[in-house]
Amino acid sequence: MNKSKLFLVVALMMAVCVFSSCGKKKQTEKPQVKFETKVLKLENRVYNMSFPATLSGTSEVKVYPQVEGIIKKKNYTSGTRVRKGQTLYIIDPTEYRLSVQSAEANLSAARAQMETTKLQYESNKELYAKKVISDYVLKTSLNAYNAAKAAVQQAEAQLNIAKTNLGYCNVTSPLDGVIGSNGFSEGDMAVRGNYLCEVSDNSVIDADFSLNETQLLQTIKEYKLQVTEKGLAGPKGKLLQDAMPGVKLILKDGSTYLHDGKVTRIDAILNQGTGTVTCEAEFPNPDGVLRSGLSAMAIIPIDLDSVLCVPQTAAVRLQDQLMFYRVKKDGTVEGVICQAYPSNDGKEYFIIEGLNPGDEIVTDGVRKLSNGMKIR
């Protein structure tokens, strides 16, 4: 083989190698990743503030025995509705009935004594007029008559007390409502200081919950509330329940209570121990669905006007901070730490501080980014 042919073969082989290597490079080169972005603008949203709440009847009364004794009869079932004046317990009345009989006998004796002293006094008045007896004797008989009248009044009072105690043996409900037992049954001893049962007026239910400092400030700002001696009130003397929107109640089973409530009280002073203020909402309970002692979630909506909304997929969590990647004019990204809070549906963050309208942020694939990385 001459030199010219050898040179041609080597050249062809080199060309094949070059083309082959180029082809492989094109096959193994990965395409550039495309990142989704969003240009921020001011939007309107509704944010539902939620608070753990405890329910209670507007009137809750513990029923205490006014007399002591053995419970002869229990006349209700726990958890049922009772009416005002309905008999709940009967305490053994034997001792108190005897006290009434004794008081009646004492009153009869006192009245008889009063009549005797009265006759004596009337007789002495006539004798005194005839100057048969002295002034001392007359006044002595008058004093005896007055003492007998006082004894009658005392006996009447004792009889009234005895009758009242006898009436207390019949323990009645002080109001209409739902009753709960304290565990006393027939045969137990009713003792003063230990309540027998509790009656709750459940026609209207109060939901008690707490607002932290941030929530309190949001509420005051949103609804233009004013501080008064009795707590927060609506603007220009408007009632609090008229100034604020209806409150929804989410029950433990996840269902939403049919009737909306109204905020009736918000304390104006923050509790330094808990960092919260007490709030109370009132709910109608015509069907008796709500009961005292139940727990629920109270929901108060706040209209967010002109807020920056960012998808939660755009956030990188750095311990207790949130970072978003903002796209610069040169196509590179920079991480921005922001203050934000999540939407109720878990899809967005509402920006408080850190980003501005017109900023472009990366909304997906943020875990692949780093500061200064060029994305276009």
RAWOFEN-V167610 format. One record per residue. N is the residue number from 1. SS is DSSP state (2 for helix, 1 for strand, 0 for the rest). BURIAL is + if it has 9 or more other ideal C-beta (glycine too) atoms within 8 Angstrom, else -. D_LAST is the distance of its C-alpha to the last C-alpha in Angstrom with 1 decimal. Layout:
BEGIN
n	ss	burial	d_last
N	SS	BURIAL	D_LAST
N	SS	BURIAL	D_LAST
END
This chain:
BEGIN
n	ss	burial	d_last
1	0	-	55.2
2	0	-	54.9
3	2	-	52.2
4	2	-	50.4
5	2	-	49.9
6	2	+	48.8
7	2	-	46.1
8	2	-	44.9
9	2	-	44.7
10	2	-	42.7
11	2	-	40.3
12	2	-	39.8
13	2	-	39.3
14	2	-	36.6
15	2	-	34.8
16	2	-	34.9
17	2	-	33.5
18	2	-	30.6
19	2	-	29.8
20	2	-	30.3
21	2	-	28.0
22	2	-	25.2
23	2	-	25.7
24	2	-	25.6
25	2	-	22.3
26	2	-	20.7
27	2	-	22.3
28	2	-	21.2
29	0	-	17.5
30	0	-	15.4
31	0	-	12.7
32	0	-	9.1
33	0	-	9.4
34	0	-	8.2
35	0	+	8.9
36	0	-	11.2
37	1	+	11.4
38	1	+	14.4
39	1	-	15.4
40	0	+	18.8
41	0	-	22.0
42	1	-	25.6
43	1	-	27.3
44	1	-	30.9
45	1	+	31.9
46	1	-	35.1
47	1	+	35.3
48	1	+	38.4
49	1	+	39.8
50	1	-	41.9
51	1	+	44.8
52	1	-	47.3
53	1	+	50.6
54	1	+	54.2
55	1	+	56.6
56	1	+	60.2
57	1	+	62.9
58	1	+	63.7
59	1	-	67.2
60	1	+	67.9
61	1	+	71.4
62	1	-	72.9
63	1	+	76.4
64	1	+	78.9
65	0	+	82.6
66	0	-	85.1
67	0	+	87.8
68	0	-	88.0
69	1	+	89.3
70	1	+	88.6
71	1	+	86.3
72	1	-	88.4
73	1	-	85.8
74	1	+	82.1
75	0	-	81.5
76	0	+	77.7
77	0	-	74.8
78	0	-	71.7
79	0	-	68.7
80	0	-	70.9
81	1	-	71.5
82	1	+	74.7
83	0	-	76.5
84	0	-	77.8
85	0	-	81.3
86	0	+	80.9
87	1	-	82.8
88	1	+	80.5
89	1	+	83.0
90	1	+	86.8
91	1	+	88.2
92	0	+	91.7
93	0	+	93.9
94	2	-	97.3
95	2	-	97.4
96	2	+	96.3
97	2	+	98.8
98	2	-	101.6
99	2	+	100.5
100	2	+	100.8
101	2	-	104.3
102	2	+	105.3
103	2	+	104.0
104	2	+	105.9
105	2	-	109.1
106	2	+	108.7
107	2	+	108.1
108	2	-	111.3
109	2	+	113.3
110	2	+	111.9
111	2	+	112.8
112	2	-	116.3
113	2	+	116.7
114	2	+	115.5
115	2	-	118.1
116	2	+	120.9
117	2	+	120.0
118	2	+	119.7
119	2	-	123.3
120	2	+	124.5
121	2	+	123.0
122	2	-	124.4
123	2	-	127.8
124	2	+	127.7
125	2	+	126.8
126	2	-	130.1
127	2	+	132.1
128	2	+	130.6
129	2	-	131.5
130	0	-	135.1
131	0	-	134.9
132	0	-	135.5
133	0	-	132.5
134	0	-	130.8
135	2	-	127.5
136	2	-	126.2
137	2	+	126.9
138	2	+	125.2
139	2	-	122.0
140	2	-	122.0
141	2	+	122.1
142	2	+	119.4
143	2	-	117.1
144	2	+	117.8
145	2	+	116.8
146	2	-	113.6
147	2	+	112.7
148	2	+	113.3
149	2	+	111.0
150	2	-	108.3
151	2	+	108.8
152	2	+	108.3
153	2	-	105.0
154	2	+	103.9
155	2	+	104.9
156	2	+	103.1
157	2	-	99.9
158	2	+	100.3
159	2	+	100.7
160	2	-	97.6
161	2	+	95.6
162	2	+	97.0
163	2	+	96.1
164	2	-	92.6
165	2	+	92.1
166	2	+	93.4
167	2	-	90.9
168	2	+	88.1
169	0	+	88.9
170	1	-	87.2
171	1	+	83.5
172	1	+	81.6
173	0	+	78.0
174	0	-	77.2
175	0	+	74.7
176	0	+	73.1
177	1	+	70.2
178	1	+	69.0
179	1	+	71.0
180	1	+	70.0
181	1	-	72.5
182	0	+	73.0
183	0	-	74.7
184	0	+	78.3
185	0	-	80.5
186	0	-	84.2
187	0	-	86.4
188	0	-	84.1
189	1	-	85.3
190	1	+	83.9
191	0	-	83.7
192	0	-	82.9
193	0	-	79.5
194	0	+	77.9
195	1	-	76.3
196	1	+	77.2
197	1	+	74.2
198	1	+	71.4
199	1	+	71.1
200	1	+	67.8
201	1	+	67.5
202	1	+	64.4
203	1	+	64.7
204	1	+	61.9
205	1	+	59.5
206	1	+	57.7
207	1	+	54.3
208	1	+	53.9
209	1	+	50.5
210	1	+	48.7
211	1	+	45.9
212	1	-	44.1
213	2	-	43.5
214	2	-	40.0
215	2	+	41.2
216	2	+	44.3
217	2	-	42.4
218	2	+	40.1
219	2	+	43.2
220	2	+	45.1
221	2	-	42.2
222	2	-	41.4
223	2	+	45.0
224	0	+	46.4
225	0	+	49.1
226	1	-	51.8
227	1	-	53.7
228	1	-	57.4
229	0	-	60.3
230	0	-	59.9
231	1	+	56.1
232	1	+	53.3
233	1	+	54.1
234	0	+	52.4
235	2	+	52.0
236	2	-	55.2
237	2	-	57.5
238	0	+	55.8
239	0	-	56.4
240	2	+	53.7
241	2	+	53.8
242	2	-	53.4
243	2	+	50.5
244	0	+	48.3
245	0	-	47.1
246	0	-	48.7
247	1	+	48.1
248	1	+	47.4
249	1	+	48.7
250	1	+	47.2
251	0	+	50.0
252	0	-	49.9
253	0	-	49.7
254	0	-	46.4
255	0	-	48.2
256	1	-	47.9
257	0	+	51.3
258	0	-	52.6
259	0	-	53.6
260	0	-	51.4
261	1	+	52.8
262	1	+	53.1
263	1	+	52.3
264	1	+	55.7
265	1	+	55.2
266	1	+	52.6
267	0	+	53.9
268	0	-	52.9
269	0	-	53.4
270	0	-	51.0
271	1	+	52.7
272	0	-	52.1
273	0	-	52.8
274	0	-	50.2
275	0	-	47.9
276	1	+	48.3
277	1	+	50.5
278	1	+	52.5
279	1	+	51.8
280	1	+	54.1
281	1	+	53.6
282	1	+	56.4
283	1	+	56.3
284	1	-	59.1
285	0	+	60.4
286	0	-	62.8
287	0	-	62.4
288	0	+	62.7
289	0	-	59.4
290	0	+	58.5
291	0	+	60.7
292	0	+	61.2
293	0	-	59.5
294	0	+	56.6
295	1	-	53.0
296	1	+	50.0
297	1	+	46.7
298	1	+	47.0
299	1	+	44.0
300	1	+	43.6
301	1	+	40.9
302	1	+	39.0
303	1	-	37.2
304	1	+	33.9
305	1	-	33.3
306	1	-	30.0
307	1	+	28.1
308	1	+	24.4
309	1	+	23.8
310	1	+	21.1
311	1	+	21.0
312	2	+	22.6
313	2	-	20.0
314	2	+	17.6
315	0	+	20.2
316	1	+	20.7
317	1	-	24.4
318	1	-	25.6
319	0	-	29.3
320	0	-	30.4
321	1	-	27.2
322	1	+	24.1
323	1	+	20.6
324	1	+	17.5
325	1	+	13.9
326	1	+	13.0
327	1	+	9.6
328	0	-	10.3
329	0	-	10.0
330	0	-	8.3
331	0	-	5.1
332	1	+	7.4
333	1	+	9.8
334	1	+	13.6
335	1	+	16.4
336	1	+	19.0
337	1	-	22.5
338	1	+	24.0
339	1	-	27.5
340	1	+	27.5
341	1	-	29.9
342	1	+	29.5
343	0	+	30.5
344	0	-	33.6
345	0	-	31.9
346	0	-	29.6
347	0	-	26.5
348	1	+	25.3
349	1	+	25.5
350	1	+	27.0
351	1	+	25.6
352	1	-	28.4
353	1	-	26.7
354	0	+	23.4
355	0	+	21.0
356	0	-	21.7
357	0	-	21.4
358	0	-	18.2
359	0	+	16.1
360	1	+	13.0
361	1	+	13.1
362	1	+	11.8
363	0	+	14.8
364	0	+	14.7
365	0	+	14.3
366	2	+	14.6
367	2	-	16.9
368	2	-	14.3
369	0	+	12.6
370	0	-	14.0
371	0	-	14.1
372	0	-	11.8
373	0	-	9.4
374	1	-	5.8
375	0	+	3.8
376	0	-	0.0
END
